[in-house]
Amino acid sequence: MYPDLSYILHAIFGTEPDNWTSIVKTFGLFLVIAILTGAFFLNLELKRKEKEGVLKPNKVTVTVGEGASIWEILNNAIFGFILGFKVPYVYNNFVAFQLDPAGLIFSTQGYLLIGLLLAALFGGFKYWEKNRYKLPEPRTEERLVMPHERIGDITVMSAISGVVGAKVFAVLEDLPTFFADPIGTFFSGSGMAIYGGLIGAFGVGYFYLKRNNLSMLHVMDAVAPGLIIACGVGRMGCHFSGDGDWGVPNTMAQPSWWIFPDYWWAFSYPHNVLNEGNPIAGCTWRYCNELTQAVWPTSIYEIFFLCGIGAFLWMIRKRVKIPGLLFSIYLIFNGFERFWIEKIRVNDKYDVLGLNWTQAEFIAVILMLMGIIASIVLIIRGRKDDGSVSVA
C-alpha cells in the first residue's frame, strides 16, 4: 500500500519513504483526481447539451466600476491571516506536520504577528486593486452565461459539500471514534462515506441549479456518467492507501480458473494507512502493519464496477432522450452495485424492521427504488408527451 506520496515514489524510484513528500496523502491525491475527472466529463456533456439546445444560457447582471466592498476586503484579509499564521509555523515544525498534518493545521498554534501583517497586506491589496478601476458612476451590464461556464463553481461547491457530507456520514457510522478524537477524526485523510458525499453534493447542487435557473433534469443527466467514473477513481485512492474500505476475511481457496492477480482474490493490505494488523518483520517505516487475515479486496472490485457502469452510461447517453432518465438509470446501477458489494465488506450492521443491514445497504435500496420509480414515471410521461418511448 501507498499511504502517502513518499511510498509511491519509493515504489517507482526507490527513494526512502516518510520524507517531506509524505505530506501528500494518497487518498487526498486520488480525491482531487476524482473531482477533476468528474468535472472533465461534466464539462463535455454540458457543452454537448448546449449544442443540442436543451441547455440555454442565462442572463446575469454585472456591476462594473464599483470599489472594493467590506466583504471582499475582509475575505482577502482572512485568507492572508491564515497564510501568515500557519505557513511559517508549519515550516518551523515540519516533522510534526508530516506526522499529523490535520492536527497541526487545525490547532490554535501559529504566528499571530505574521498573520496580522499578512491580513493587512492582503486586505490592503484588494482595496487598491478594486479602486484602480473604480468609476465615478458604476454601471450595470447584462451578459449571457453558458452552463459550462459555471463548471468551476459547480466543481468547487460539489467538492466541498461532498467531502463534508462524506465525513459526516462516516462519523455517524463510528461515533465512539469521533468522540474520542473529534478534530483528528473529522479532518483525517481516511474515513469517507461515499453516499454521504453524494447526498451532500446533491443537496447543495440542487439549490445552486434552482437559483441559476438551470434545467435540473438535463444537468443531472450530464452529471451521471462522470459522477460514477469519479467514484471509481476515488475508490482507487481507498485501495492504494488502504483506508479500511476492504472486505471481510476471505478464507475460500482460490479457484483454478482465477486468471487475475492473486491479490485480487485475497489481500492483507501491507503498509495500510490505518496501521491495522500485525507489524511487518524488519519494517522501520511509519506504516509497518498488515492485516492478520487476507480479506476480499472490495475496493478493487468497485473500481471496475463503477468505471464499467460509467462507461455504459457514457455509451448510451445520446440515445436516452427523456430528461432525467439517464440519472435514474445511474441510481439503479449505483444502488445495485453497492448493495451486493456490501455483502463482503466490513461495515457496522443495524437491525431495522427485522433487517440486519449496513447503512450503505439501506441507502442503496432506497436509491434503486428511487431510480426504478423515477424511470417508470419519466417513461410514462414521455409517452404522453410524444406518443413514443424516446430511449433509442
N, C-alpha and C positions, 0 to 999 in steps of 0.2 A: 504494500500500500504506500501511498504518497500523501501523507497528511499535510504537507506544505510544499512550496516550490523547491526548497533545498533538496528534498528527497527525489523530486522529478529530475532535477539537474544531476543528482548523484547517479541515478539510473542511466542517464544519457551520456554524461561526460565523466563520471567517476569522481566528481568533486565531493568534498566532505559535507555531510548533511548538517543541519542545525546551524547554518551560517546566517548571515544577515538576510538572505533571501527567504528565510523561514517566516518572515512577517506576511508573505503572500500565502494565504491558506488555499489549499486545493479546492475545497468546496466553494469558497468565495469566488475563486477564479472561474470555475465552471458555471457558477451562478451568473456572473457577468456575461460569459459567452452565451448562456441560455437566453438572457434578456436581449442581447444583440441579435441572436438568431430569430427570436420571435418578432422583433422589430423589423428585421430584414424581410421576412415573408409577409408580414402585415403591410409593409410599405408597397410591396409588389401587388398585393391584392387590392389595396385601396386605389392605386393608380389604374389597375385594370377596370375596376368598377366605375371609376370616374370616366374612362373612355367609353364604357357602355352606357353612361348616362344615368346610372342608378344612384350614384352618389354625386351630389352637386355642391358647388362652393357656397359659402355663407358670407354675408356682408358683415364686416366688423368696422366699428368706428374707432379711429385712432386720433389722438390729440398730438399735434406737432408744435414744438416750441415752448413746452412747459418746463419750468425749472425743476430741480430735484425735490421730491416730496419727503416729508419726515420719515415715512416708512422706508423709502429707498435708502436714505442716509443711514437709518438705524439698522436696516438689514445688512448693509455693507460693513457697518461698524461691528456688528455681532460676529460676522464672518472673520473680520480682521482680529478681533479679540480672541476667538477660538484658535486661530493660527498662532498668534503670539503667545498665548497662554500655554499651548500644548506642544507645538513643534520643537521649540528649544528644549523643553523638558524631556520629550521622547529622545532627542539626540543625546542628551547627557545621561539618560538612563536606558540605553538601547538594549542592554542584556535583559533587563526586567520587561521591556516592551516585547522582545522576542518570545519570552516565556508566557506572557499573558497580555496580548495587545488590547483586548477589550477592557480588561480590568484597569489597565493604566490610562487608557484614553478616557474612560468614563469615571475616573476617580476625580477628586477635588484638588489634586496636586498639579501645580504648574507655576508659571512665572507671571504674577499679576501685573507687574510694571510693564513688561514687554507686551502683554495682552492689551493693556490700556493704550500704550503708544501706537500699536498697530490698529486698534479700534479708531483712534483719532485720525490716523493716516488714511485708512480705508474710507471712513465716513467723509473726510475732507475731500478725498479724490472724487467720490461720487458727486458731491456738491459742485465741485469745479467742472467735472465732465459734463453734467447736465446743463449747467448755467452757461457754458460756452456757446450752446446753440439755442439759448432762450430767446424767444421773440417778444417784442413789445406787446403784441396781441396774439396769443396762441390761437391756432386754427384747428378745426376738426376736419378729418378726411375719412372717406369711406373706401374700403378696398375689399376685394374678394379673397377669401382664404379657402384653398382646396383642402379636402380632408387629409390628404397625405402630408400636407404641410404641418399638420398637428401631430405628426408621428413622434416628435421629440417630447411634447407634453404628455402624450398618451403613454410613452415608454417609461418616462421618469415616474409619472403618477402611478402606473400599474406596478412598477418595480418596488416602489416604497410601500404601497398598500399591500402588495403581495407578500413581501418579506415580513411586514408587521403581522399580517394575518397568519402566515405560516408559523411564526414564533408563538403567537397567542394560542393557536390550536395545539402546538407541541407542548406548551406549558400546561394546558388543560389536561393533556394526556399523562403528565407526570408532575403533579402539584407538589409532592414531597421534595423532589429535587429542586424545584423552583423556590420553595420557601426556605430551603437550606442555604441557597445562594442566589437570590433574585437577580442581581446585576450580572453575575457571571453566567447564569443560565440563559437569560434573555439575550445577552449580547455575544454569546459563544458562536463559533462558526458552524456548529452542528446542531441537530435537533430542529428540523424544519418539517412541518406537516404540509404536504403538498396541497391538500384540499383546503386547508386554511388559507394558503396563498391564493388559490383560485377564487375562493369566496371573497376574500379581502379585495383583490384586484377587480372582481366583477362588480362589487358594490360601489366602489369609488368610480369605476369606469362608467357605470350606468348613469350616475349623476352628471358626470362630465359630458357624456354624449347628449343627454337631455338638455343640458344648459347651452350647448353649442348647436342645437337643432340638427344633429346628425342622425341618420336613419339607424335605429338600434339594431334591427334585424340584419341589415346589409353589413354593418360593421362587425356584428357577431359572426357572421359567415366568413368575413375576411380574416377574422382573428383565429378561427378554429384550426386550420392546418398548422400554422406557425406556432400556435399555443401548445399543441400536443407534441410537436417536434422539440420545442423548447423544454418541455417537461422531460423528454428523453435525454436531452443534453444535460439537464440538471441532475438526472439520475447518474450520469457519468461521474459527476462530482461526488455523489453519495458513494459510488462504488470505489473510485480511486482513492478517496480519502479514508474509506472505512468508517463511515459516520454512524453505524448502527442499523442502517436500513438493510439488514441481511435477514435470512430466513431462520427457521428452526433447525436444529441439528439434523443432518442428513445421514442416517445410518444404513441407507439402502446401498446395495452393491452396484457399482457402475455397470450398466448393461454392455454386452459385447458389441451392440450396434452403435454405441455412442461414438460419433466421429469428431466431436468438438473437443477443445482443450479440457484436460482433467479438472481444472479449477472452475469450469463452468458447471460441473456436476456437484462438487462439494469443495468448500474453500474455508480456510482458517483465518483469513484476513490478518496476515502478519503486519506489524507496524501500523495498526489502525489508529486513527486519530483519537479514539476514546481511551486508548491504552487498556482495553479489556482483554482478559485472559491471563495466560501464564507468561513469565519472562522468556524471551528468546535467548538461548545459550550463546554467550560470547558477545551479545549486543551491548554497546555502551552509548547508544544514541538516546535521544529523548523519548522516542516512541519505540519501545522494545518488547511489546507484548503481542501475542496471537491467541486466538480463541482456543479453548481447551478441546472443543469438538468442531470438526468441519461442518459447516452449515450450507443450506441452499443459498447460492449467490443470487438472491431475488432481484437485486439491483441490475444485474446483467440481463436477466430476462426482461425486465421492464424497459431497459434501453431499446431492445429490439422490438418489443411490442408497441411501445409508444411511438417510436420513429416509423414503424411499419404502418400504424394507424394514420399517422400524419401524412405519409406518402400516399396512402389510399385516398384520404380526403383531398389531397392536392390534385390527384388524378381525376377525381370526379367533380371538382369544384365548378367547372364550366358547364357541366351537364345538369347540375341541380339548379333549377330556375326559380323555385319557390323560396322567397326570402325567409331566412330563419331555419330552413330545413337542414342545411349543412351543419349548422351548430347543433341541432337536435341529434343528428347522426353522431356528431362528436361526443355528446353527452352519453349516448347509449354505449359506444365503444369504450369510452373512458371508464364509465362505471363498471362495465363487464370485465375489463382487464383488471381493474383494481380489486374487484370483489374476489376474483379467483386467485390472484397473487397473494391476497391476504391469508389464504388457507395455509400457506407455508412460510409466512412472515412472522417475525417476533413483534408482538404488539399486545397491549393490555386488552382484555375482553370484558364486555359489560353484559349483564343479564337484563334484557328489556323485553317484556311481553313473551317471556319463555325462550327468547333467542339469545345465544351466547356468542355475540359478535364483537368485532373491534369497532372503534369509532369510524374507521375508514370504510368498513363493510356497510354500516348503516348509511353513510353518506353516498357510497357507490350505488346502493339500491335506489336511493332517492333520485340520484342523477339519471339512472336508467329509466325509472318510471317517468321522470320529467321529460326525458328525451323521447320516449315512446308516445306519451300523451301529446306532446307538442308536435311530433311528426304527424300523428293522425289528424289533429286539428288543422295543421297547416295544409296537408294534402286535401282534406275535405274543402277547406276554404279556397284552395287553388282550383279545384274542380268547379266550384260555384262561380268563380271569377271568370274562367275562360272555357269551361266545359271539358277540360282535359287535365291530366296529371303532368305538370311540367317538370319532369325529372329526367328527361333524356334528350 
